[in-house]
Amino acid sequence: MAVEPPRSVRERLVSWARAALRGATAGGDPATKVRVLDPDGLHLTLCFLGERPAAEITAIGAAMHDCARAVGEFSLGAPLWLPPRRPRALAVEVHDNAGELQALHDRLVDALAAACEAEIAQGSRSFRPHVTVARMGAGRPPATRALPATPSLSFTPQALVLYRSTLAPAGATYEPLTTVALDETGGGPV
């Protein structure tokens, strides 16, 4: 479950990542090769649900609707390798100064746990808003080289989206299953 930055922001992030990683995205050892993601695959994950039965989609959609509220504008921050100890992805942090994404995340975790009668796996890590822009094999990332500053961009998410992800050798694809507007009165269909 995620929110999407507008297409223009996603395209600028992809352009930035391609320039920042020039030379690390082609040839060489496949374990250290970095793959910049397609703009259509960029999103800010709020909750990772893992494998869930298709019968839960309606209940998940209802929980999304109950949690959807308008959120403010967010700005992009610094690039970061995730996870920090053994990086496999290049991401760009998203500044949530007012805590609105954190609050949305918390509402969703609680509502989804109730709707699905199961605990939503969040692991031991805290919520860290970011947009992943590139992924790599199991080798070490080219972290020793300085990455240029990310574009100075901001965005206001318009909708909450439930995605089905399909893994393939070329990378994951994301199919939107349910979309709920983030508006002043709570969720509405998009």
C-alpha positions in Angstrom: 0.0 0.0 0.0 1.5 3.3 -1.1 1.1 6.8 -2.3 2.5 8.0 -5.6 4.4 11.2 -6.3 3.1 12.8 -9.5 4.5 11.5 -12.7 6.6 14.6 -13.3 8.3 14.0 -9.9 8.8 10.3 -10.7 10.4 11.1 -14.1 12.8 13.7 -12.5 13.8 11.2 -9.9 14.6 8.6 -12.6 16.6 11.1 -14.6 18.5 12.0 -11.4 19.2 8.4 -10.6 20.4 7.6 -14.1 22.9 10.5 -14.0 23.9 9.8 -10.4 24.6 6.2 -11.2 26.2 6.6 -14.6 28.7 3.7 -15.0 27.2 1.7 -12.2 24.1 0.6 -14.3 25.8 -1.2 -17.1 28.3 -4.0 -17.6 30.5 -5.5 -14.9 29.5 -8.0 -12.3 25.7 -8.6 -12.2 25.9 -8.7 -8.4 27.0 -5.1 -8.2 25.1 -3.8 -11.2 22.5 -1.1 -10.3 19.1 -1.1 -12.1 17.3 2.2 -12.2 13.6 1.7 -11.8 10.9 2.7 -14.3 8.9 5.9 -13.4 5.8 3.7 -13.3 7.3 1.6 -10.5 8.1 4.5 -8.2 6.0 5.0 -5.1 6.2 5.7 -1.3 5.3 2.5 0.5 3.2 3.0 3.6 2.5 -0.7 4.5 4.0 -3.8 3.0 1.3 -6.5 3.3 3.2 -9.4 1.9 1.2 -12.3 0.4 -2.5 -12.0 1.2 -5.5 -13.9 0.0 -7.4 -12.3 -2.8 -10.6 -12.6 -0.7 -9.2 -9.8 1.6 -9.0 -7.1 -1.1 -12.5 -5.8 -0.4 -11.8 -5.6 3.4 -8.4 -3.9 2.7 -10.1 -1.4 0.4 -12.6 -0.6 3.1 -9.8 -0.1 5.6 -8.0 2.2 3.2 -11.2 4.2 2.7 -11.6 4.6 6.5 -8.0 5.8 6.9 -7.7 8.2 3.9 -7.3 11.8 4.9 -5.8 14.7 3.1 -2.1 15.1 3.7 0.1 18.1 3.1 3.0 18.7 0.9 6.2 16.6 1.2 9.7 17.4 0.0 12.4 15.2 -1.2 15.6 14.9 0.9 18.9 13.2 0.5 19.8 10.0 -1.3 20.3 7.0 0.9 21.3 3.3 0.5 18.8 0.9 2.1 19.1 -1.1 4.2 22.1 0.7 5.8 24.2 -2.3 6.7 23.8 -4.3 3.4 22.4 -1.9 0.9 20.3 -3.3 -2.0 18.5 -0.2 -3.1 19.1 3.5 -3.7 16.3 5.6 -2.3 15.5 9.3 -1.8 14.2 10.3 1.6 10.9 12.1 1.9 10.6 14.8 4.6 7.5 14.3 6.8 8.0 17.3 9.1 4.4 17.4 10.3 4.2 13.6 10.8 1.3 13.2 8.4 2.7 10.2 6.6 3.6 8.6 9.9 0.0 9.1 11.1 -1.4 7.7 7.9 1.0 4.7 8.2 -0.1 4.1 11.8 -3.8 4.3 11.0 -3.4 1.9 8.1 -1.4 -0.7 10.2 -4.2 -0.6 12.9 -7.1 -0.8 10.4 -5.5 -3.5 8.3 -4.7 -5.6 11.3 -8.4 -5.4 12.3 -9.7 -5.9 8.7 -7.5 -8.9 7.9 -7.5 -10.3 11.4 -3.8 -10.6 11.2 -0.8 -8.6 12.2 0.7 -6.7 9.4 4.4 -7.4 9.3 6.3 -4.2 10.0 9.4 -5.9 11.3 11.5 -4.2 14.0 12.2 -1.1 11.9 10.3 2.2 12.2 8.6 3.8 9.3 11.0 5.8 7.1 9.3 7.6 4.3 11.3 7.2 1.0 11.0 6.5 -2.7 13.2 3.7 -4.0 14.8 4.7 -7.3 17.2 1.9 -8.1 17.9 -1.7 -7.0 21.1 -3.8 -7.2 22.3 -7.4 -7.0 23.8 -8.8 -3.8 27.1 -7.1 -4.1 28.2 -3.8 -2.5 26.7 -0.6 -3.9 29.0 2.1 -5.4 28.6 4.0 -2.1 32.1 5.2 -2.0 31.4 7.7 -4.8 29.6 10.9 -3.9 26.0 11.1 -5.1 24.8 14.5 -6.4 22.1 16.3 -4.5 18.6 15.1 -5.3 16.3 17.5 -7.2 14.6 20.0 -5.1 11.1 18.8 -5.5 7.9 18.6 -3.4 4.6 16.9 -3.9 1.2 16.3 -2.3 -0.1 12.8 -2.6 -3.6 12.6 -4.1 -4.5 8.9 -3.5 -3.7 5.8 -1.5 -3.1 2.8 -3.7 -3.1 -0.9 -3.0 -0.7 -2.6 -5.4 -0.2 -6.2 -6.4 3.5 -6.7 -7.1 4.7 -9.4 -9.5 8.4 -10.4 -9.3 10.3 -11.2 -12.4 14.0 -11.4 -13.3 13.8 -7.9 -14.9 12.3 -6.5 -11.7 9.0 -6.1 -10.0 5.9 -4.7 -11.7 3.1 -3.1 -9.8 -0.6 -3.4 -10.6 -3.0 -1.0 -8.9 -5.9 -3.0 -7.4 -7.7 -0.3 -5.3 -7.2 3.5 -5.3 -8.7 5.8 -2.7 -8.6 9.6 -2.8 -6.9 11.4 0.0 -9.3 14.3 0.6 -10.6 16.5 3.4 -13.7 14.3 4.1 -11.9 11.0 4.2 -11.5 8.5 1.3 -13.4 8.6 -1.9 -13.1 6.6 -5.0 -10.6 7.7 -7.7 
